[in-house]
Every structure is written in C-alpha cells, then in structure tokens.
Amino acid sequence: MTKRNKLFVFGGIAVGVAGLIVVNVSSGRDRGLEVRLEGVSRRNLVSTVTASGKITPKRKVDVSSDITGRIIRIPVKEGDLVKQGDLLIAIDPALFEAGVLRARAALSGAEANAVQAVASREQARRALDRAEELRRSNVQLVSDEQLEQARTSFKVAEAVATSAEHQVEQTRAAVREAEDQLKKTVLRAPMDGQVTRVAVEQGEVAVPGTYSRETGLLMTVSDLSVILVKVRVDETDVVRLHLGDSTSVTIDAFPDASFTGRVTKIAQSAILGPAAQSATGDRAVDYDVEITLDNPPGNVRPDLSATARMVTDVRDSVLTIPIIALTVREHKPISTETAPRDTAGAKKETEGVFLVKAGIAQFRPVKVGIAGEEYFEVLEGLKAADTIAAGPYQAIRDLKDSSKVRAMKDPKATDTKREE
C-alpha cells in the first residue's frame, strides 16, 4: 500500500472515531444529567447538637495561702484521697509564733497599765469626794481653786483609765490576729475529695494570690463523686437545648466507650472574652452547657477532652428527604397565606428539592422540620413515594428546573459535601 493510500485509510478511521465520540456525547446529553434517585420515605429521626469540652468535677476548691511563708511539709500528692480537715500543707510557723509572743507581751503590759490607771482614777475620785465634803462642812476649809483642781484631776484620771481599757482591747485583738495568722500556717482539706493538683514543692515560698489567683494557687481538691462535662455550644444551637436532654458522651481517653448523661445547666449569658466584647457583632458567640454523667468511669480525671452529643428532638415515622437533596432556587414561596397582597406573587429564594417524573426534574418547594444525621423531616410539599434527585452534590447544585435526568449507574456514588 502506498503512503498516500495509508493516509487516506488512517484519516478515514480518525473521522469515524471522532464521529462516534460526538454521537456518544450528544446521546449522553439527550439522556439527561446523571443523578442519584431516591424515594421520599418515612423514618425515625433524632435531632442532636454536638459540642466539645472537658471533664470537670461538680465541685473543686483551689487551696491558697493567706500568709507569706516557706513551705516545710506537703504530706499529700496528686491522686491522694483526703477527708475534710486532713493536713495538706504546713508553712514555717517560727515568724508567726514570735508574733503571737509579742502580741501577748503587749497585752500583759496594757493590762498592767490599765490596772494602774484604774487605781489612779479611784484615788482621784476619793480626793474629790473629801474636798467636796469639807467644802460642805466649812466653806473656809477648801477654796474654790482647790475644789476645781480636784475635779480636774479626777476627770484626767478617768480619761486615762478609759484609754488604758481601750488599749487592752486593742492588744487583745492583736493577739487574736497573731494567733489567727499562726493557725494559717497549717492548711487543711476543705472537703472530702481527691487531690487533683499540687502546684508547689516543699521549700518554696507560699504567697497570697492578691492580684492573680494562679500566683497564689498551692493545691486543688476536687469532689469526683459527681462528674460533669462542660461544653461550649454555639448561639444558633443553644436555643434548641433543654434541661434534662439525654446525652451521649465520648471521652478521648476512653475511645472504646460511650457514657450517658443529662443536660443539667444551660448558661443564660454568653462567654465573652476581651476580644469578643470589643467585636462589632460578627464574632461567634458560645454558651456554657453542663452535662452530668450517669455512670462515669472510675479513673476519670478533670480536664480530659470529651465530646457530647445532646438529643434535642425525636420524630417517629415521619416523611424524610436526604439533607444533600435540599437546595435553594428562585421560586414562589410554598405558602403565601401570610404574605402581603402586593408581594404574594413575587418570586424569592425558596428551599426545595427536585421532584423527578418521567425523567424530568421539577423544582418543588418544601418546608422542613428537624434535621437528623443525614435526613430532614418534611412538613409540607412532598408525599410518600415521590422520587427526588438526592445527589450527588455537584449535580444538585447545577440542576435546573425542567432538566432531563437519569439514574446513576452506581446508586451508592454520592458526594456528601455541602456549602457552608
């Protein structure tokens, strides 16, 4: 075969292949967009809110010192169980014992001065009484000046005695204060519980946490008889929660177990830090929610990471559609009963699905209720056995009203992505 004839043969084959490709593409377009079809059916739905947080005890007490002193003894360690009143930390008492001795010595001196002042007052009183008696018996025996001097001496003695008595009370208070300071050199357990943190070592100096709680923290005692999970829930979800909602909790440290609990506290005010307070309103707002575990693991510890799945609603045997099937298109609202007359016929962005009949997809507005893991509850717009386009995501996004569609060859192939 000549070179020219070979070119004609190969050219003819190329044209034929190209023609087949064009025919196949055209045929595929005529057959419609490939989508996953699914019938509207009834299911049991469970609506949940999932949030992450940490394990925390029902009650914990941070032990700190009210005095400054060197720690000479720490008889407990982290993990130890303690009873109320057990010794936790001992601070060197020498300085405070000396303070008590000084205060008591000052009290003794003040009491001696008070006794002397009272005696002087009584002596001045007797002198005044004698002068007045002599004055009454004979005016010539005591002059006015002498009588006035006796009265002044008594008033002065009386004032000195009163001052001495007050000084005694003041020094007694100083003794009580010194004794109280001495007692504070021994720190005892404020409740029954477990030592969950020891922040200092023997030999360190304990200081009061006047300006910072963390600075003065020595030890933490926690009551682990009741275990809570404290999570942060977004403002859009917290309104769906109620006290008593059942909860399933997974703890990262126990990956093969799940624990049940109940919502026992929902904060009424948001968690607002310095950054959030200065925000202009576009920052996410979270609320604290507490969950009490029914049967927590025995070796659970505070601050372990946990995830809570809180059940907010349950629906039995309701019409459902896949979450991925719900989309938004410009369409008349599903209900115009409450719409103003001048806008009742206007189109707007409406939620709905693509109802498929005889290979044609028609947009159908729907009203949905609660959301489960993969399905929405259908309140209006569809009936059982209706067939809808249920995926994949890209096909649902690009699908237009009255488009031709056909069932996917692999019904399990689906893209579960959704636009945030």
C-alpha positions in Angstrom: 0.0 0.0 0.0 1.3 3.4 -1.0 1.9 6.1 1.6 -0.9 8.2 0.1 -3.3 5.3 0.4 -2.3 4.8 4.1 -3.0 8.4 4.8 -6.5 8.1 3.4 -7.2 4.9 5.4 -5.9 6.4 8.7 -7.8 9.7 8.0 -11.0 7.7 7.5 -10.5 5.9 10.8 -9.9 9.1 12.7 -13.0 10.7 11.3 -15.1 7.7 12.2 -13.8 7.7 15.8 -14.5 11.4 16.1 -17.9 10.9 14.8 -18.6 8.1 17.4 -17.4 10.4 20.2 -19.7 13.2 19.0 -22.6 10.8 18.8 -22.0 9.4 22.2 -21.7 12.9 23.8 -24.8 14.1 22.1 -26.6 10.9 23.1 -25.5 11.4 26.8 -26.8 15.0 26.8 -30.1 13.8 25.3 -30.4 11.2 28.1 -30.1 13.9 30.7 -27.9 14.7 33.8 -26.9 11.7 35.8 -28.3 11.9 39.4 -29.0 9.6 42.3 -32.7 9.0 42.7 -34.4 8.3 46.0 -37.9 7.9 47.1 -39.4 10.0 49.8 -40.0 7.6 52.7 -40.8 7.5 56.4 -38.0 7.3 59.0 -37.4 7.8 62.7 -35.3 11.0 63.1 -33.2 12.1 66.1 -32.1 15.8 66.1 -28.8 16.4 68.0 -26.4 19.1 69.0 -22.7 18.1 69.2 -20.2 20.1 71.1 -16.7 19.6 72.6 -15.4 20.4 76.0 -13.7 19.0 79.1 -14.4 16.8 82.1 -14.8 18.8 85.3 -15.8 17.9 88.8 -19.1 19.0 90.3 -17.1 20.9 92.9 -13.4 21.8 93.3 -11.6 24.0 95.7 -8.3 25.8 94.9 -6.2 25.9 98.1 -4.2 29.0 98.6 -2.4 30.8 101.4 -3.4 34.0 103.2 0.1 34.5 104.5 3.6 34.5 103.1 5.9 31.8 104.4 8.2 28.9 103.4 6.5 25.6 102.9 8.1 23.0 105.2 5.8 20.0 104.6 3.5 18.6 101.9 2.2 15.2 103.2 -0.1 14.5 100.2 0.5 14.1 96.5 -1.7 14.2 93.4 -4.3 11.5 93.3 -4.5 11.0 97.1 -7.9 10.9 98.6 -8.4 13.2 101.6 -11.0 13.8 104.2 -12.2 17.2 105.4 -9.7 18.5 107.9 -6.7 16.4 106.7 -3.3 18.2 106.6 -2.4 19.4 103.1 0.5 21.9 103.6 2.5 23.2 106.5 4.2 26.6 106.4 7.1 27.5 108.7 5.4 28.9 111.9 8.5 30.4 113.6 7.8 34.0 112.5 4.2 33.8 113.4 4.9 32.1 116.8 7.1 35.1 117.6 4.3 37.4 116.6 2.0 35.7 119.0 4.5 36.1 121.8 5.0 39.8 121.1 1.2 40.4 121.0 0.7 38.6 124.3 3.5 40.6 125.9 2.0 43.8 124.7 -1.3 42.6 126.2 0.2 42.0 129.5 1.8 45.5 129.5 -1.6 47.0 128.5 -3.4 45.2 131.3 -0.8 46.4 133.9 -1.2 50.0 132.6 -5.0 49.6 132.9 -4.8 48.4 136.5 -2.6 51.4 137.4 -4.9 53.8 135.6 -7.9 52.5 137.3 -6.2 52.8 140.7 -5.2 56.4 139.9 -8.8 57.1 138.9 -10.2 55.7 142.2 -7.6 57.8 144.2 -8.6 60.9 142.3 -12.3 60.1 143.0 -11.7 59.8 146.8 -9.7 63.1 146.8 -12.6 64.8 145.1 -15.1 63.3 147.5 -13.1 64.5 150.5 -12.8 68.0 149.1 -16.5 68.3 148.4 -17.3 67.0 151.9 -15.0 69.5 153.5 -16.5 72.3 151.3 -20.0 71.4 152.5 -19.0 71.4 156.2 -16.9 74.6 156.1 -16.5 76.8 153.1 -13.3 78.2 154.6 -11.6 74.8 154.6 -11.4 74.3 150.8 -11.1 77.1 148.4 -12.8 77.2 145.0 -9.5 76.7 143.3 -8.7 73.6 145.3 -12.1 72.1 144.6 -11.7 72.8 140.9 -8.3 71.3 140.8 -9.6 68.1 142.5 -12.4 67.8 139.9 -9.9 68.3 137.0 -7.6 65.7 138.5 -10.5 63.2 138.6 -11.5 63.8 135.0 -7.9 63.4 133.8 -7.6 60.1 135.8 -10.9 58.9 134.4 -9.8 59.6 130.8 -6.5 57.8 131.3 -8.3 54.8 132.8 -10.7 54.7 129.8 -7.8 54.9 127.4 -6.0 52.1 129.2 -9.0 49.9 128.9 -9.3 50.6 125.2 -5.6 49.8 124.8 -6.2 46.4 126.5 -9.0 45.7 124.0 -6.7 46.7 121.1 -3.9 44.5 122.2 -6.3 41.6 122.8 -7.4 42.0 119.1 -3.7 42.0 118.1 -3.3 38.7 120.0 -6.3 37.1 118.2 -4.9 38.3 114.9 -1.5 36.9 115.6 -3.0 33.6 116.7 -5.1 33.5 113.6 -2.0 34.1 111.4 -0.3 31.3 113.2 -3.2 29.0 112.5 -2.9 29.8 108.8 0.5 28.1 108.7 -1.4 24.8 108.6 -3.6 24.3 105.5 -6.2 21.5 105.8 -8.6 19.9 103.3 -11.8 22.0 102.9 -13.9 18.9 102.0 -13.7 15.2 101.2 -12.2 14.6 97.8 -9.2 13.9 95.7 -6.0 16.0 95.3 -6.1 16.7 91.6 -3.3 19.3 91.5 -0.2 20.1 93.6 1.3 23.3 92.2 4.2 23.8 94.7 7.1 21.9 96.1 8.5 21.7 99.7 10.9 24.6 100.3 9.0 27.0 98.0 7.5 30.2 99.5 3.8 30.4 99.6 2.4 33.9 98.8 -1.2 35.2 98.8 -2.8 35.4 95.4 -3.8 39.1 95.8 -3.6 40.0 92.2 -3.6 36.6 90.5 -5.4 33.5 91.5 -2.8 31.4 89.7 0.1 33.0 91.5 -1.3 32.0 94.9 -2.5 28.5 93.9 -0.9 25.8 96.0 -3.2 22.8 95.6 -6.6 21.8 94.2 -9.0 19.4 95.9 -11.9 18.0 93.7 -15.1 16.2 94.6 -15.2 13.5 91.9 -18.4 11.8 93.2 -20.3 13.8 90.5 -18.6 14.3 87.1 -19.6 17.0 84.7 -18.8 17.6 81.1 -18.6 21.3 80.4 -19.0 22.1 76.7 -19.4 25.3 74.6 -22.4 25.5 72.3 -22.9 27.9 69.5 -25.6 30.5 69.9 -27.6 29.0 66.9 -27.8 25.6 68.7 -28.1 26.6 72.3 -31.8 27.6 71.8 -32.6 24.1 70.9 -31.3 22.6 74.2 -33.4 22.0 77.3 -32.6 20.9 80.8 -32.9 17.1 81.0 -32.0 16.4 77.4 -30.4 13.0 77.1 -26.7 13.0 76.0 -24.1 10.6 74.8 -20.6 11.5 75.8 -17.3 10.1 74.4 -14.1 10.8 76.2 -10.9 10.8 74.2 -9.1 8.9 76.9 -11.7 6.1 76.6 -12.1 5.7 72.9 -14.0 2.4 73.0 -16.7 3.6 75.4 -19.6 5.9 75.4 -21.3 7.4 78.5 -24.8 8.6 79.1 -25.8 11.8 80.8 -28.3 14.6 81.1 -28.1 18.4 80.4 -28.2 19.9 83.9 -27.2 23.5 83.3 -27.5 26.0 80.4 -25.8 29.3 80.8 -28.0 32.4 80.4 -25.2 34.6 79.4 -22.6 34.2 76.7 -18.9 33.6 77.1 -17.4 36.9 76.3 -13.7 37.5 76.4 -11.9 40.8 75.9 -11.8 40.2 72.2 -15.4 39.3 71.9 -16.5 42.3 73.9 -14.8 44.7 71.5 -16.2 42.9 68.4 -18.7 44.5 66.2 -21.1 41.6 66.2 -19.6 39.4 63.5 -17.8 37.1 66.0 -19.3 33.7 67.0 -20.9 33.6 70.5 -20.8 30.5 72.6 -22.6 29.4 75.8 -21.5 27.1 78.5 -23.6 23.9 78.9 -23.0 21.4 81.7 -23.8 17.7 81.4 -23.9 15.3 84.4 -22.7 11.8 83.6 -24.8 9.0 84.9 -22.0 6.4 85.3 -18.6 8.0 84.8 -15.5 5.8 84.6 -13.8 5.2 87.9 -10.4 6.6 86.8 -11.7 9.7 85.1 -9.7 12.9 85.6 -10.5 16.6 85.4 -9.7 18.4 82.1 -9.9 15.2 79.9 -11.2 16.2 76.5 -14.8 15.0 75.7 -17.4 15.3 73.0 -21.1 15.4 73.9 -24.0 14.5 71.5 -27.1 16.1 73.0 -30.5 14.8 71.8 -32.8 17.8 71.3 -35.8 16.2 69.5 -37.1 12.9 68.3 -39.6 12.2 65.5 -41.1 8.7 64.8 -42.1 7.6 61.3 -42.0 11.0 59.5 -41.5 11.8 55.9 -37.8 12.5 55.2 -35.5 13.6 52.5 -31.7 13.5 52.3 -30.0 16.6 53.6 -28.0 16.8 50.4 -31.1 16.9 48.3 -32.3 20.2 49.8 -31.3 23.2 47.8 -32.4 26.8 47.2 -33.8 28.3 44.0 -35.7 31.4 43.0 -39.4 30.3 43.2 -42.7 31.2 44.6 -43.0 30.6 48.4 -44.5 27.4 49.4 -47.2 29.3 51.4 -48.5 32.8 50.6 -51.2 32.9 53.3 -49.3 35.4 55.4 -47.6 37.2 52.5 -48.7 40.8 51.7 -51.0 41.1 48.7 -48.6 43.2 46.6 -45.8 40.6 47.0 -47.8 37.3 47.2 -47.0 36.5 43.6 -43.3 37.5 43.7 -40.5 35.0 43.5 -37.8 34.7 46.0 -35.2 32.3 47.2 -37.0 29.2 48.4 -35.9 25.9 49.9 -36.9 22.8 47.9 -36.0 19.6 46.1 -36.1 18.4 42.5 -39.0 16.1 42.0 -38.3 13.6 39.2 -41.2 12.3 37.0 -40.6 10.6 33.7 -37.0 11.7 33.6 -37.8 15.4 34.1 -36.7 17.2 37.3 -39.1 19.9 38.5 -38.2 22.1 41.4 -40.6 21.6 44.3 -40.6 23.9 47.3 -40.7 22.1 50.6 -41.0 23.0 54.3 -38.6 21.0 56.5 -38.6 20.3 60.2 -35.9 18.9 62.4 -32.6 17.6 61.0 -31.2 14.2 61.7 -27.7 12.9 60.9 -28.5 12.5 57.2 -32.1 13.4 56.6 -34.5 16.3 57.1 -38.1 16.0 58.3 -40.6 17.0 55.6 -43.5 19.1 56.8 -45.0 20.3 53.5 -44.5 19.9 49.8 -44.0 16.1 49.3 -45.8 12.8 49.9 -44.6 9.3 50.4 -43.2 7.5 47.3 -42.3 10.7 45.5 -39.0 10.4 43.7 -36.4 13.1 44.1 -32.9 13.9 43.0 -30.8 13.0 46.1 -27.3 13.6 44.8 -24.5 14.0 44.1 -23.9 17.4 45.5 -22.5 18.9 42.3 -25.4 17.7 40.2 -28.0 19.1 42.7 -26.2 22.5 42.6 -26.1 22.7 38.9 -29.6 21.2 38.2 -32.1 23.5 36.6 -35.9 23.3 36.6 -37.4 21.0 33.9 -34.0 19.4 33.1 -33.7 15.9 31.9 -32.2 13.5 34.4 -31.3 9.8 34.5 -30.5 7.4 37.3 -26.8 7.0 38.2 -25.3 3.6 37.3 -23.8 3.3 40.8 -26.6 4.4 43.2 -24.1 4.4 46.1 -21.9 7.1 44.5 -22.6 10.4 46.1 -20.9 13.5 47.2 -21.9 14.5 50.7 -20.3 17.9 50.6 -22.5 20.9 51.3 -21.7 24.5 51.0 -21.1 26.1 54.4 
